[in-house]
């Protein structure tokens, strides 16, 4: 990084720390629980110290700083917290602390040797500790600066099927709106099915490949954290063991033993904290699963035209497609957490809307 970019990064962190101090004080003011109020006040004081650290470093590099004032975003968040309670801010601040850990680790790598580089590492460690405290308050798990999670086989099947069904249903409806012969409807539907399956299959392949790259990045980042912040990572590991029901002293002893072996510690953190296991689907498999499920969904509106013509082909295609839309909407509720009837009805309405719009467009084109 150039010196100008490094100075700009330091000023960015200075402002972020000032906003964080302001928001923690807002949380303390709005919190009714005495112990939580005290936590927020202590966090605000630590953020004030961070502001002072960056101010001193920047002034050593002849950067004059004004008295920090809350940004417009921070003032808006403070208003929301005062209006609706501190819970509004907690998850956001947890994510912000996670972003600070990532940002400070990056700054530690890229800054020249000196006070700023050491400060970045110290602040990464303290931000990780803040995140741990906020996780306890919010009841969330995992480190917020890591983003992992596989879509899973069933999710790919459901969403691929949904995409193929909806897209090809609209295409078939549009061709019917153009009032063409059955062979043309069938040809258009089959062509649409193949195109959509290839498109979704390639997207699934690329998404899985990107996910693998994300996993590799997260594992490398965890490895660096174990090297740079061993005390924090040991505490994290002990908390994971405690969450599994292991007594506190025993959990801390186990974590200390694991941390003696860097390779074992990394394996343990990757498995228990990042939830990255060995059995992850390959990009090729993801592409085949997504593409094939898309083709199956896209085949439904076309199938009746392979065996029937005229009125019966149209209405059986419509009926099958609408029932399938409801079914796939209900299946999606497994992932969204919504009621299956409501989710199914929503997809039913979407399918109906796609059919109507497609038919109208086809009708208008031939006029």
Secondary structure by P-SEA (a helix, b strand, c coil): ccaaaaaaaaaaaaaaaaaaaaaaaaaaaacccaaaaaaaaaaaaaaaaaaaaaaaaaaaaccccccccccaaaaaaaaaaaaccccccaaaaaaaaaaaaaaaaaaaacccccaaaaaaaaaaaaaaaaaaaaaaaacccccccbbbbbccaaaaaaaaaaaaaaaaaaaaaaaaaacccaaaaaaaaaaaaaaaaaaaaaaaaaaaaaaaaaaaaaaaaaaaaaaccaaaaaaaaaaaaaaacccaaaaaaaaaaaaccaaaaaaaaaacccccccccccaaaaaaaaaaaaaaaaacccccccccccaaaaaaaaaaaaaaaaaaaaaacccccccaaaaaaaaaaaaaaaaaaaaaaaaaaac
